[in-house]
Amino acid sequence: MPVPSTNEGRSFLALTFQKERASVVSIENGKVHAIGSQEMVHPFGIDTLRSEEVAFGNLVDVVRKLCNTVKCSGKQVGVVLGQEMVQIKRFPIALGMDKTFLEQQIEWEARQACISDIDGYTRVSSRLPAQQASGDPLYVTVLVRKWIVTATRRLIERAGYRLNDIDVDVFTQIHAVLGNYDISQNDLVLLAKIEADALSLTVIKRRDFFLCHRVTLQKPANRANNRMPAQDMAELIQKEVKRLVFAHRLGNDMAAFSAVFLCGENDPEGVLQALSSSLTVPIKKVNPFYRVRTVDSLTGTEDFVHRPERYMASMGLALKRLPSLSMEMTVNPNR
């Protein structure tokens, strides 16, 4: 979000950085033509971008190798950062404010989300299509430190490419859902991203972002690996969702949603089964390639078939930039 998106041509790379892995989707001539992922030498995060030359150089090598692997003819790269790298604040503003006061109020709200001087941040604010229960409009502001934008641009340029977009996984994942599944204006949708160290919940209302909530997970001393058992994760999702829907007057529990989508690499299939056994709400594991245009040679590859969730955020960024990647829907989204 901090770097305005451009849409020069139909060939580009959508690159997502997660803590332990980078993933890329290559777009050529209006189709997904290649995908690839690679484990990080050093965990990606603020410390890595700030690191000395050796660690930063290793990160450059990962980006260069990954982008070269998918052999995109274009040099434009869009980058998706995790929500933990930015500040996201959603807030209501009383209906009827004049433009000057509205801008002042939005800036004041943004300052409350900053942990240092606001001049050190790049800020993007927008009005959401959904409203408060009171009827007041809702706004969302995303702030990212300017040095993170600068370091990301330096990273991409040192790898031999051009940065032309930065977005956040919370928002690109919404594009991945909307581009692959029939979601109407009246549907209230939950997206749960299940990671080894965190649970991220995003609510989609009126086909757009409504709110997000992230829960950091602690690994118990008696657990052999980093994964929370599927049944425990299903119970945690239901507990956190109950809090969210009650606090925001959306309903009482998971039944408030028209559909629930799961993604992430921490056993979403097991969580889906655990949730399905106790809920009547439609629950699906997201496939970001379900309804997008791809070249024939991609459809039998290992990651495409067995690990599509790795490309959720990257595919969402690609769909944001080139909506025609999504094949025609059967449901009118304005229903």
C-alpha positions as a printed Julia matrix, in Angstrom:
335×3 Matrix{Float64}:
   0.0     0.0     0.0
   2.72    2.58    0.69
   4.02    2.56   -2.91
   1.28    3.35   -5.45
   0.63    0.49   -7.85
   1.16    0.92  -11.57
  -0.06   -1.41  -14.27
   2.54   -1.1   -17.01
   2.15   -4.2   -19.15
   0.96   -7.66  -18.27
   4.29   -9.2   -17.18
   5.45   -8.77  -13.58
   6.45  -10.6   -10.41
   4.47  -10.67   -7.15
   6.85  -11.47   -4.28
   5.82  -12.22   -0.69
   8.15  -12.22    2.29
   7.24  -14.37    5.26
   9.44  -15.02    8.25
  10.93  -18.29    7.01
  10.13  -18.25    3.28
   9.81  -16.06    0.21
   7.27  -16.93   -2.5
   6.81  -15.48   -5.97
   4.14  -15.6    -8.68
   5.2   -14.71  -12.21
   2.66  -13.18  -14.58
   3.24  -13.28  -18.34
   0.78  -12.11  -20.98
  -2.14  -12.02  -18.59
  -1.63  -15.51  -17.12
   0.17  -17.1   -14.18
   3.09  -18.73  -15.93
   5.35  -19.79  -13.02
   5.53  -19.96   -9.23
   8.39  -20.6    -6.84
   9.4   -20.4    -3.2
  12.58  -20.56   -1.19
  13.48  -20.78    2.47
  15.23  -17.79    4.0
  18.86  -17.97    5.06
  17.96  -15.55    7.88
  14.38  -15.08    9.15
  12.83  -12.14    7.31
  11.75   -9.16    9.37
  12.69   -5.7    10.54
  16.01   -6.93   11.93
  16.96   -8.5     8.58
  16.26   -5.32    6.63
  18.32   -3.39    9.16
  21.13   -5.94    9.23
  24.74   -5.54    8.25
  25.91   -6.23    4.72
  26.34  -10.03    5.03
  22.76  -10.77    6.18
  21.28   -8.23    3.75
  23.41   -9.69    0.96
  22.04  -13.15    1.71
  18.53  -11.73    1.38
  19.45  -10.18   -1.99
  20.73  -13.59   -3.13
  17.43  -15.25   -2.14
  15.41  -12.67   -4.12
  17.68  -12.86   -7.16
  17.68  -16.67   -7.24
  13.93  -16.91   -6.72
  13.03  -14.33   -9.36
  15.49  -15.8   -11.86
  14.01  -19.27  -11.3
  10.58  -18.25  -12.6
  12.12  -16.51  -15.65
   9.75  -13.56  -16.03
  10.47  -11.34  -19.03
   9.5    -8.25  -17.05
  11.6    -6.56  -14.38
   8.76   -5.08  -12.34
   8.27   -6.51   -8.86
   5.47   -5.98   -6.36
   6.25   -6.9    -2.76
   3.89   -8.13   -0.05
   4.9    -7.56    3.56
   3.39   -9.25    6.6
   1.01   -7.27    8.78
   3.54   -7.47   11.62
   5.77   -5.1     9.57
   3.18   -2.3     9.51
   0.62   -0.55   11.68
  -3.05   -0.94   10.7
  -5.69    1.18   12.4
  -9.41    1.08   11.68
 -11.63    3.79   13.15
 -15.02    5.52   12.74
 -15.48    9.22   12.07
 -18.75   11.01   12.72
 -20.9    11.45    9.63
 -21.1    14.96    8.17
 -17.59   16.24    8.92
 -16.28   18.85    6.48
 -13.19   17.95    4.42
 -10.68   19.94    6.51
 -11.84   18.51    9.82
 -12.01   15.02    8.29
  -8.38   15.22    7.18
  -7.33   16.48   10.61
  -9.2    13.67   12.32
  -7.62   11.02   10.07
  -4.15   12.42   10.82
  -4.89   12.44   14.56
  -5.97    8.8    14.41
  -2.8     7.93   12.47
  -0.64    9.6    15.12
  -2.19    7.4    17.79
  -0.99    4.3    15.92
   2.61    5.53   15.6
   5.25    4.48   18.09
   7.55    7.3    16.94
   7.23   10.6    15.04
   4.64   10.35   12.25
   7.08   12.0     9.83
   9.02    8.75    9.88
   6.09    6.85    8.34
   4.5     6.52    4.93
   0.73    6.63    5.41
  -2.22    5.48    3.29
  -5.81    6.06    4.42
  -9.1     5.14    2.81
 -12.8     5.0     3.58
 -14.28    1.52    3.84
 -17.54    0.57    2.13
 -18.95   -0.82    5.41
 -20.21    1.4     8.23
 -20.44    1.33   11.98
 -23.67   -0.04   13.41
 -24.42    3.62   14.28
 -24.18    4.59   10.6
 -20.89    6.47   10.95
 -18.37    5.8     8.16
 -15.29    3.67    8.82
 -11.75    4.43    7.73
  -8.53    2.42    7.73
  -5.01    3.81    7.89
  -1.91    1.79    7.13
   1.46    3.09    8.27
   4.87    1.71    7.38
   8.2     3.14    8.42
   9.85    5.01    5.56
  13.13    3.21    6.11
  11.33   -0.12    5.51
  10.13    1.15    2.12
  13.64    2.41    1.32
  15.28   -0.86    2.39
  12.75   -2.92    0.39
  13.39   -0.84   -2.71
  17.17   -1.24   -2.24
  16.72   -5.0    -1.82
  14.77   -5.39   -5.06
  17.08   -3.09   -7.04
  20.23   -4.87   -5.85
  18.67   -8.13   -7.05
  18.36   -6.55  -10.51
  14.65   -5.68  -10.56
  12.39   -2.62  -10.14
  10.02   -2.17   -7.22
   6.7    -0.67   -8.25
   4.29   -1.77   -5.51
   4.28   -2.59   -1.81
   1.22   -4.04   -0.14
   0.32   -5.95    3.03
  -0.76   -9.59    3.23
  -4.0    -8.73    5.06
  -5.22   -6.84    1.99
  -3.76   -8.94   -0.82
  -5.26  -12.11    0.7
  -8.68  -10.49    0.4
  -8.06  -10.02   -3.34
  -7.14  -13.71   -3.55
 -10.46  -14.71   -1.97
 -12.57  -12.32   -4.06
 -10.8   -13.34   -7.26
 -11.43  -17.05   -6.76
 -14.78  -17.41   -4.98
 -18.3   -16.04   -5.37
 -18.66  -13.41   -2.65
 -21.59  -11.0    -2.79
 -21.96   -7.53   -1.27
 -24.19   -9.01    1.43
 -21.82  -11.77    2.53
 -19.88  -11.53    5.76
 -16.72  -13.61    5.33
 -13.99  -14.73    7.72
 -10.45  -15.47    6.55
  -8.23  -17.28    9.05
  -4.51  -17.54    8.34
  -2.95  -20.27   10.48
   0.78  -19.99   11.06
   3.2   -21.72   13.4
   3.56  -18.64   15.6
   0.37  -16.66   14.98
  -3.31  -16.77   14.07
  -4.49  -13.93   11.85
  -8.21  -13.26   11.41
  -9.58  -10.94    8.73
 -13.25  -10.05    8.3
 -14.48   -9.18    4.8
 -17.64   -7.1     4.6
 -19.17   -5.6     1.46
 -16.37   -7.3    -0.51
 -13.66   -5.31    1.25
 -11.55   -5.21    4.38
 -13.58   -4.68    7.56
 -11.18   -5.59   10.38
  -8.18   -7.73   11.23
  -6.98   -9.35   14.44
  -3.69  -11.16   15.11
  -3.0   -13.54   17.99
   0.6   -14.46   18.77
   0.94  -18.12   19.72
   3.26  -19.38   22.44
   4.82  -22.81   22.08
   4.13  -24.88   25.23
   7.19  -26.49   26.8
   5.67  -29.97   26.39
   5.01  -29.67   22.63
   7.49  -31.43   20.37
   7.05  -29.07   17.4
   5.8   -25.56   16.67
   2.36  -26.65   15.49
  -0.68  -26.22   17.67
  -2.9   -29.33   17.39
  -5.74  -28.86   14.91
  -8.48  -29.26   17.52
  -6.84  -26.67   19.79
  -6.49  -24.25   16.86
 -10.15  -24.72   15.91
 -11.19  -23.91   19.48
  -8.93  -20.84   19.53
 -10.45  -19.58   16.27
 -13.98  -19.95   17.63
 -13.07  -18.2    20.88
 -11.37  -15.25   19.15
 -14.13  -14.93   16.56
 -16.79  -14.84   19.28
 -14.99  -11.89   20.85
 -14.7   -10.08   17.52
 -18.29  -10.46   16.35
 -19.65   -9.48   19.76
 -17.38   -6.43   20.08
 -18.25   -5.19   16.59
 -21.95   -6.11   16.77
 -21.74   -8.59   13.89
 -23.5   -11.45   15.66
 -22.86  -13.92   18.46
 -20.45  -16.51   17.06
 -19.2   -18.18   13.85
 -22.77  -18.46   12.61
 -22.6   -14.73   11.77
 -20.51  -15.56    8.69
 -21.68  -16.61    5.25
 -18.41  -18.48    4.73
 -15.12  -19.21    6.46
 -11.86  -19.55    4.5
  -8.67  -21.04    5.9
  -5.12  -20.5     4.67
  -1.55  -20.77    5.96
   0.9   -23.63    6.26
   0.05  -24.87    9.77
  -2.34  -27.74    8.96
  -5.37  -25.84    7.63
  -6.84  -29.16    6.44
  -6.86  -30.56    9.98
  -8.36  -27.35   11.34
 -11.01  -27.42    8.61
 -12.06  -30.92    9.69
 -12.15  -29.91   13.36
 -14.3   -26.84   12.63
 -16.6   -28.67   10.21
 -17.48  -31.23   12.86
 -19.07  -28.56   15.05
 -20.23  -25.83   12.64
 -22.79  -25.54    9.84
 -21.1   -22.53    8.2
 -19.44  -23.4     4.85
 -15.69  -23.76    5.5
 -13.09  -24.0     2.75
  -9.33  -24.13    2.45
  -8.41  -21.32    0.06
  -6.84  -22.21   -3.26
  -5.48  -18.96   -4.72
  -5.33  -20.56   -8.19
  -8.88  -21.92   -8.14
 -10.25  -19.47  -10.7
  -7.25  -17.76  -12.25
  -5.79  -18.03  -15.71
  -2.66  -20.21  -15.77
  -0.49  -21.74  -18.44
  -1.05  -25.47  -18.94
   2.51  -26.38  -17.92
   1.97  -25.04  -14.39
  -1.05  -27.1   -13.39
   0.81  -30.34  -12.66
   3.71  -28.87  -10.69
   4.32  -29.88   -7.06
   3.57  -26.56   -5.36
   0.56  -25.81   -7.58
  -1.05  -29.13   -6.66
   0.08  -29.69   -3.06
   1.12  -26.3    -1.62
  -0.98  -23.55   -3.25
  -1.44  -21.79    0.13
   2.18  -20.61   -0.07
   1.14  -18.25   -2.86
  -1.99  -16.75   -1.31
  -0.61  -13.26   -0.69
   1.4   -13.08   -3.93
  -1.58  -14.22   -6.02
  -3.74  -11.62   -4.31
  -1.3    -8.86   -5.26
  -1.3   -10.13   -8.85
  -5.11  -10.08   -8.91
  -5.14   -6.55   -7.51
  -2.86   -5.37  -10.28
  -4.48   -7.42  -13.05
  -8.1    -8.34  -12.19
  -8.53  -10.03  -15.58
  -6.42  -12.91  -14.24
  -9.64  -14.08  -12.59
 -12.02  -15.96  -14.85
 -15.64  -14.81  -15.07
 -17.7   -15.31  -11.91
 -21.12  -16.91  -11.91
 -22.53  -14.67   -9.16
 -23.2   -10.97   -9.48
 -20.91   -9.39   -6.85
 -23.41   -6.52   -6.4
 -26.25   -8.85   -5.45
